[in-house]
């Protein structure tokens, strides 16, 4: 559908024609010195300008340039057919820990030892691709939390930004409480009964102003369900010159707090010791039932003013040689 923002400007279209019909020659009362040679030359030039074909061509180009300028000023816009956005799904924020401890290489992916964040990027990326109909957002947190991607249907952009995340960019510590607080701020304005936060970490709260359980209580009051995931292997064998020993690289993981956060908000706590378990966890999260929400429609718009403006500019360029011809 074609619309005009200021269509009333088209009433000025006949203005040049009316001016040409009603104009009068200016009467000069001041004395002037007449030179016969130049008077004859001016009369001859006037006759040439009034010669049929070139005169009509000049007037036509002038009128088309005027009409094109006016039409561009009315701001023509093409409004497309309504596009319905998905009417079901959840507002789902994913909070990923990128603190210094996530560089621990206690995971194996395709036969190679990799750090925890690399595994998270692959598994979460596959999860994001499957969540059609959900609004997804990404929070990255370390010492401070950051909203990397606001709630959006654009899963490709979210995956791109997740893959660009680097360990330590948000600080070396872990601010779980502040990450939950940021998620509450972003979700509290959304419709109720489908606000979800998936929080993944490998440690305990060691930074930030908000305490995790206090933030979880606020989230519960806002109707936000939090699913927590603790990531990291429980046993790693270290070999040295003196032999080998078994260590627990996840000794700093605060499973008690993560479980309490999930319980307070009606969610669940999951433990991911390897990539396979993490994939199974996200497969379970995939079973979240979508909740009906108010349908939204979008009508794409496209500005068209540059087409008549281009025609007006072209006519102006064509008038230049015609004017020069008339003056010669």
N, C-alpha and C positions, 0 to 999 in steps of 0.2 A: 504494500500500500504506500502510495506517494503522499507525503505531507509537506506543508510549508509552515515554517515558524512565524514568518511575518508576511502573509499573503497580501495584506493591504498595500504593500509597496507597489504592486502591479498597477494601481490606479494612476501612477506617474508615467505609465508607458506612453500615452499620447502627448506628453508634455513637449517634446521637441517639435512634433507636427503642429501643435497649437501655437507654439512660439513662432514657427516659420510663417504661419498664416496671418498672425496678428501683429507681427513686428512692424515697426515704422522706421524709415530712414531718419537718422539724427539730423536736425536742422542746426547748421552752424552759422552764428551771427557774426563771428569774428572775420575780419578781412583776410583774404588768402591770395597769395601770388600764384597765378596760373602760368604754367609753362606749356606751350602748345605741344611740344614733342612728347612730354611725359603724359599729358592728358590723352593724347592719341594712343600711346602705348597702354595706358590703363584701360581705355575703352576696348582695345583689341583683346587684352587679357580677360576682361570681363565677359566678352563674347565667347571666347574659347571655353571659359569655365561653364558657361551656360549651354554649351553644345550637348546635345541629347544623351548619347550613350554614356560618356564619362560622368556627366552630372548625375544621372540616375544610379550609376554604379557607386559613386561616392556617397550619395544619400542613403542607398540601401545598406552599405557597409556601416555607416554611422548609426543607422537605426538598429541594425543587428547588434552592434557593439553596445548600444544603450540598453537594448532588451536583455542581452546576456548579463550585463552588469546588474540590472534590476533583479533578474531571475536568481542570480547568485546571492544577492542581498536578502532574498526571501528565505534563505536557508532550506533548500529542498532536501528532504531526507526520505530514504526508502526504509520502511519498517517491514521486516519479514514476518512469516507465519509464527505463531506462538510455539515455543519449544518447551515441553514439559520436563522439569527436572524430576529425578527419582523421588517418589512419594513415600518410600519406606526405607528403613535403615536406622542406623544409630549415629550419634555424634560421638566419635571415638578418638580419644587422644592417646598417643603412644609416647611414654616418657622413657628415654634411653639414657642410661648412665654412661658417660664418656670420661669419667675420672681416671686418674693415673693407674688404678688397679686393673682397669680393663685391658691393659697391655699384657697381662699374664698369659703366657702361651701354654695353657693346659687343655686345649681343645685340638681335636684332629678333624680335619676336613679334607676329604678326598685323599687320605693317606698322608697328609702333611700336617705338621704342628702349626697352629695358627693362634693368634690372640683371640680373646673373647669377643671383641667388637666385630671382628671379621665374620664370625659365626652369626652374630646378631644381625648384621647387615643382610646376610643372605636369607636367613629364616624370616626375619621381619619383612624383607622385601617381597618374598613370596606370599606372605600373609596379606600384605597391603594389596597386591594384585588381585587377590581373591575376594576382597571386601567390596564388591560392586553394590552401589546403592547407599553406602555409608559415607558420611562426611568424616574425613580423617585429618588429624593434625599431629604434628611431631614436636615434642619437647626434648631438648638435649640438656642434661644437667651434670654439673660437677660441683665446684664450690658455689656456683650460681646456676640457676635454671634459665634457659632461653627458649622462647617460642620460635622454633625454626620454621615451622609451617603452620599457618592458621587452618582452621577447619575448612576443608575443600573436597570437591569431588575429583580433583586432578591427582590421581594416584601416581602418574608418571613423574610429575614434578616432586612429589613427596619422596619417592624412591631416589630420585637424583640427589636431593638435599641430604637424605639419610646416608647415601654412599659417599658424600663429600665430608661427612663428619670425621673429625680427627680426635684421637685421644689427647686429653689435656687441654683442649681449646677452651673449655669452660672452667678450668681449674683442676687441681689434683685431688681435692677433697670431695665429699659426697653430701649434697644437701637434699635429702629425701623429702623432708618436711616442706621446704620451699618449692620443690617441684610439684608436690601435691597442691600447695597453695596457688601456684600459677595455673594449674589445671582447673581448679575450682573457679578462678576468675574467668577463664575462657569458656567454661561450660555452664555457669549458673544462669546465663541469659538464654540458653537453648531450651526447647520444650522439655518437659519433664518425662521421666520414665524411659529415656533412652540415652542417658549420659553415662559414658563409660571411660575409665582410665585404665590403661595397661601400663604398669610401672615395672621396669626391668633394671635390676641392680645386682652388683656382686659384693656389696659391702654393707656398712652400717652408717647411720646418719652421723656425720662428723663436721658439718658446717651448716651455715644458714641461721636464720632467726626463728623459724617455725619448727616446733617439735613434730615429728611424724604422726604421733597419735592424736595430738591436738588438731592438726590439719585434717586427719582422717575423720574426726568428729564433725568438723565443719562440712566436709564433703558428704558425710552421711545426712546431715540436715538439708543439704542442697539436692539430695536424691541422686548422688553420683556413686556409681558402683566402681570399686577399684579391684582389679586383679593384679596381684603382685607375683613377680617371678624372680627367684634367686638363681643366679647363674654362676657356674664355676665347678670344676672337678673337686671331688673330695679326697682323692688320693693321687699323688704324683710321685714317681720314683726318681730320686736324684742320685746320679752316679758321680763319684769322685775318685781320687787316688786312693782314698782309704776304704772304698767300698761304696755301697748304695744304701740309701735310707728312704723311707716313705714319709712324705709330708702331706699336710692338708692345706692346699693353696686357698681354700675358702674359709679359713678359720675366722676371718673378720666378718663373714656374712651373718647379719642379725636376722635369723629366721623367725625368732619370737616376735619381733616388731612387725615384720612383713606379714606374718600370719594374723596378728592383731589388727593391722590396717585393713586387710581383706575381710575379716570377720565383722568389723565395725560397719562396713559399707555394703555388706551383702555379697561380697565377691569371694574369691578363692585364692589361696597361695599355692604356687607351683614351684617345683624344684627342678632345675635343668642342669644336669651334670655333664652333658655332652650334647652335640648337635642333634642327635636323634631324639633325645628327650625334649629338647626345645621345639623341634618340629611337631612332636606329638602334643605339646602344650598348646601351640598355636592352632593345631587342628581342632582341639577341644574348644578353643575360643571362637573358632569359626562357626560353632554351633549356636552362637548367640542368636536368639530369635529376633528378626527385625520388628520394629514397632512402627505402626502407621503414624504418619505425621502429616501436617498440612501440605498439600501439593503446591509447588511453586512453578510458575511459568516465566519464561524469558522470551522477549521479542527482540531478535537481533536487529540493529539499526546500522545504516550505512549512509554517510554524508555524500551528497551529490553536487554540492555547490561548485566544485572545481570544474565540472563539465561546462556549464554556461559561462563561467569565468574564463575558461580557456578559449571558448569561441569568441568572446569579447576581445581578448588579447590578440587573437589571430586577426580579427577584423582591424584592430588598431595597427597591426604591423602591415597589413595590406593597404591601409590608407596612406601610409608614408610615401610610397612611390607615386601614388595617384596625386597627392598634394604637390609633390615635387614636379610632376609633369605639368600640373595646372599652372605652376609658378614660372615654368620655363617659357 
